[in-house]
Amino acid sequence: MSVAVNGVQVSPLPEASDELTAARELLRQRAVAVGLLDEASTADAAIEQAIEELLAREVATPTPTEEECRRYYDAHPQDFTSGELVHVRHILFQVTPAVPVPGIRDRAEQTLNGLLREPQRFADVAAETSNCPSGQHGGNLGQIGRGDMVPEFEAAIFRPGPTGVLRELVRSRHGFHIVAIDHRVPGQRLPFDVVHSDIAGRLRAAVEEKALRQYISVLAGQADIQGADLHASPIPLVQ
């Protein structure tokens, strides 16, 4: 279905949803209405600049207070810890198109149950079954810091808990992992003053995105939009 905003047919933006295409046209028309853009202007650079000026003028984004930043800092201690390390071993059951995922998961779960009973066999089982080259070294991945692995794997290994074989499989984009935590090296929490500007940026971005969505919703409520629903669909205005 084609997208139209107030009777204006809109060409789809490259790799953009119909909602984002409609939202951009809605903002373009608003920029024209308030005198920030000439109606005849079709240059992308001019349109983008006018939209930026429009949002700066009409979308208020309050600066986070120090108290708000402090609350965020206290509520997210792991986000501001430097030097945390985990010594990890794993056994990978790789997901491949040739083998159904349920079958791979069942095999991984059976292997995990066996290792929970006999954790001393981890190295032998890794050598026999792991689809990762580390299997030939007992599944040893060495010391892992934050940012070294894919996010879903890191979320599991940096979660507070005891050492030893994790009692559940870890699913990542690579497949199913049986994971053993051998040792944890606690990190050092960065002082609030060091991360204050980073926290303020995070909070400001969240508030800005919410304000943008509300602004778009108000404009959409006053417009005739065909082919996109700016009220029901999330609009990725902030990348």
C-alpha positions as CSV (number, residue, x, y, z in Angstrom):
1,M,0.0,0.0,0.0
2,S,1.3,3.5,-0.9
3,V,1.7,6.1,1.8
4,A,0.0,9.5,1.6
5,V,0.0,12.4,4.1
6,N,-2.7,15.1,3.7
7,G,-3.1,14.0,0.1
8,V,0.6,14.0,-0.8
9,Q,1.9,10.7,-2.1
10,V,5.2,9.8,-0.5
11,S,7.9,7.6,-2.1
12,P,9.2,5.0,0.4
13,L,12.5,5.9,2.1
14,P,15.3,3.3,1.5
15,E,15.1,0.6,4.2
16,A,12.5,2.5,6.1
17,S,9.0,1.4,7.3
18,D,5.8,3.0,6.0
19,E,5.4,4.6,9.5
20,L,8.8,6.3,9.4
21,T,8.2,7.4,5.8
22,A,4.9,9.0,6.8
23,A,6.4,10.6,9.9
24,R,9.1,12.3,7.9
25,E,6.6,13.7,5.4
26,L,4.4,14.9,8.3
27,L,7.4,16.7,9.7
28,R,8.3,18.1,6.3
29,Q,4.9,19.5,5.9
30,R,5.0,21.1,9.4
31,A,8.3,22.7,8.6
32,V,6.8,24.2,5.5
33,A,3.8,25.4,7.5
34,V,5.9,27.3,10.0
35,G,8.2,28.9,7.4
36,L,11.3,26.7,7.9
37,L,11.2,25.1,4.4
38,D,10.1,26.2,1.0
39,E,7.3,24.0,-0.4
40,A,9.2,23.5,-3.6
41,S,12.4,22.3,-1.9
42,T,13.1,18.6,-2.7
43,A,16.7,18.4,-1.6
44,D,17.2,15.8,1.2
45,A,19.8,18.0,2.9
46,A,17.5,21.0,3.1
47,I,14.6,18.9,4.3
48,E,16.6,17.2,7.0
49,Q,18.0,20.6,8.2
50,A,14.5,22.0,8.3
51,I,13.2,19.1,10.3
52,E,16.1,19.4,12.8
53,E,15.3,23.1,13.3
54,L,11.6,22.3,13.7
55,L,12.2,19.7,16.4
56,A,14.6,22.0,18.2
57,R,12.0,24.7,18.2
58,E,8.9,22.7,19.0
59,V,10.0,19.6,21.0
60,A,11.2,20.5,24.5
61,T,13.7,18.2,26.0
62,P,14.5,19.0,29.6
63,T,18.0,18.4,30.9
64,P,18.2,15.6,33.4
65,T,18.9,16.8,37.0
66,E,21.8,15.6,39.0
67,E,19.4,13.8,41.3
68,E,17.9,11.9,38.3
69,C,21.4,11.0,37.2
70,R,22.3,9.8,40.7
71,R,19.3,7.6,40.9
72,Y,20.1,6.0,37.5
73,Y,23.7,5.5,38.7
74,D,22.6,3.8,41.9
75,A,20.0,1.6,40.0
76,H,22.5,0.4,37.3
77,P,25.8,-0.4,39.1
78,Q,26.9,-3.0,36.5
79,D,26.7,-0.4,33.7
80,F,29.5,1.6,35.4
81,T,31.9,-1.1,36.5
82,S,35.3,-1.3,34.8
83,G,37.7,-4.3,34.7
84,E,35.2,-7.1,35.6
85,L,36.5,-10.4,34.3
86,V,35.0,-14.0,34.1
87,H,37.0,-17.1,33.4
88,V,34.8,-19.2,31.2
89,R,34.6,-22.6,29.6
90,H,31.8,-23.6,27.2
91,I,30.5,-26.3,24.9
92,L,28.8,-25.1,21.8
93,F,26.0,-26.9,20.0
94,Q,25.9,-24.9,16.8
95,V,22.5,-24.3,15.1
96,T,22.7,-25.2,11.4
97,P,20.1,-25.2,8.6
98,A,20.5,-29.0,8.2
99,V,19.5,-29.9,11.7
100,P,16.1,-29.0,13.3
101,V,16.6,-26.6,16.3
102,P,14.5,-28.8,18.7
103,G,16.8,-31.7,18.1
104,I,19.9,-29.6,18.8
105,R,18.3,-28.2,22.0
106,D,17.4,-31.7,23.2
107,R,20.9,-32.9,22.7
108,A,22.4,-29.9,24.5
109,E,20.0,-30.3,27.4
110,Q,20.8,-34.0,27.8
111,T,24.5,-33.2,27.8
112,L,24.0,-30.4,30.3
113,N,22.1,-32.7,32.7
114,G,24.9,-35.2,32.5
115,L,27.5,-32.5,33.3
116,L,25.5,-31.2,36.2
117,R,25.9,-34.7,37.7
118,E,29.5,-35.1,36.6
119,P,31.1,-31.7,36.1
120,Q,34.6,-33.1,36.2
121,R,33.9,-34.5,32.7
122,F,33.5,-31.1,31.2
123,A,36.8,-31.1,29.3
124,D,36.3,-34.5,27.8
125,V,32.7,-33.8,26.7
126,A,33.9,-30.5,25.2
127,A,36.5,-32.3,23.1
128,E,33.9,-34.9,22.0
129,T,30.9,-32.7,21.2
130,S,31.7,-28.9,21.0
131,N,31.4,-27.2,17.6
132,C,33.8,-24.5,18.8
133,P,37.6,-24.9,18.3
134,S,38.0,-24.3,22.0
135,G,36.6,-27.8,22.5
136,Q,40.1,-29.1,21.8
137,H,41.3,-27.1,24.9
138,G,38.6,-28.2,27.3
139,G,36.2,-25.5,26.1
140,N,38.4,-22.9,27.6
141,L,37.7,-19.3,26.5
142,G,40.0,-17.7,29.0
143,Q,39.2,-14.5,30.8
144,I,36.3,-12.6,29.2
145,G,35.6,-8.9,29.8
146,R,32.5,-6.9,28.9
147,G,32.3,-6.3,25.2
148,D,34.4,-9.3,24.2
149,M,31.5,-11.6,23.4
150,V,28.0,-11.4,21.9
151,P,25.5,-9.6,24.2
152,E,23.3,-12.6,24.9
153,F,26.3,-14.7,26.0
154,E,27.7,-11.9,28.2
155,A,24.3,-11.4,29.8
156,A,24.5,-14.9,31.1
157,I,28.1,-15.0,32.2
158,F,28.1,-11.6,34.0
159,R,24.9,-12.3,35.8
160,P,25.6,-12.5,39.6
161,G,25.8,-16.0,40.8
162,P,28.0,-18.9,41.9
163,T,30.8,-20.5,39.9
164,G,30.5,-23.9,38.3
165,V,28.4,-25.2,35.5
166,L,25.4,-23.0,34.8
167,R,22.1,-24.9,35.3
168,E,20.5,-23.6,32.1
169,L,21.6,-23.5,28.5
170,V,22.7,-20.2,27.1
171,R,21.2,-19.4,23.7
172,S,23.1,-17.1,21.4
173,R,23.1,-16.4,17.6
174,H,25.7,-19.2,17.3
175,G,23.6,-21.9,19.0
176,F,23.2,-23.4,22.4
177,H,26.0,-23.2,25.0
178,I,26.8,-25.2,28.1
179,V,28.8,-22.7,30.2
180,A,31.1,-23.2,33.2
181,I,32.2,-20.2,35.3
182,D,35.5,-21.0,36.8
183,H,36.4,-17.7,38.4
184,R,35.1,-14.2,38.7
185,V,37.3,-11.1,39.1
186,P,35.2,-8.2,40.5
187,G,35.5,-5.0,38.6
188,Q,35.9,-1.5,40.1
189,R,32.9,0.8,40.1
190,L,33.6,4.1,38.3
191,P,33.0,7.2,40.4
192,F,29.7,9.1,39.7
193,D,31.6,12.2,38.6
194,V,33.4,10.3,35.9
195,V,30.2,8.9,34.3
196,H,27.8,11.8,35.0
197,S,27.9,13.1,31.5
198,D,27.3,9.6,30.0
199,I,24.3,9.1,32.3
200,A,22.9,12.5,31.4
201,G,23.2,11.6,27.7
202,R,21.4,8.4,28.2
203,L,18.5,10.0,30.1
204,R,18.3,12.9,27.7
205,A,18.1,10.5,24.7
206,A,15.3,8.6,26.4
207,V,13.3,11.7,27.2
208,E,13.9,13.1,23.7
209,E,12.6,9.9,22.0
210,K,9.5,10.0,24.1
211,A,8.9,13.6,23.4
212,L,9.4,13.0,19.6
213,R,6.9,10.2,19.6
214,Q,4.3,12.4,21.4
215,Y,4.9,15.2,19.0
216,I,4.4,13.0,16.0
217,S,1.3,11.6,17.6
218,V,-0.2,15.0,18.0
219,L,0.6,16.0,14.4
220,A,-0.8,12.7,13.2
221,G,-4.1,13.3,15.0
222,Q,-4.5,16.5,13.0
223,A,-3.6,14.9,9.6
224,D,-5.1,12.6,7.0
225,I,-2.6,9.7,6.7
226,Q,-3.1,6.8,4.4
227,G,-1.1,3.6,4.4
228,A,0.5,4.0,7.8
229,D,-0.7,4.1,11.4
230,L,1.4,6.5,13.5
231,H,-0.7,5.8,16.6
232,A,-0.6,2.0,16.7
233,S,3.0,1.4,15.4
234,P,6.3,2.2,17.1
235,I,8.1,4.9,15.0
236,P,12.0,4.5,15.1
237,L,12.7,8.2,15.0
238,V,15.8,7.9,17.1
239,Q,18.3,5.4,15.9
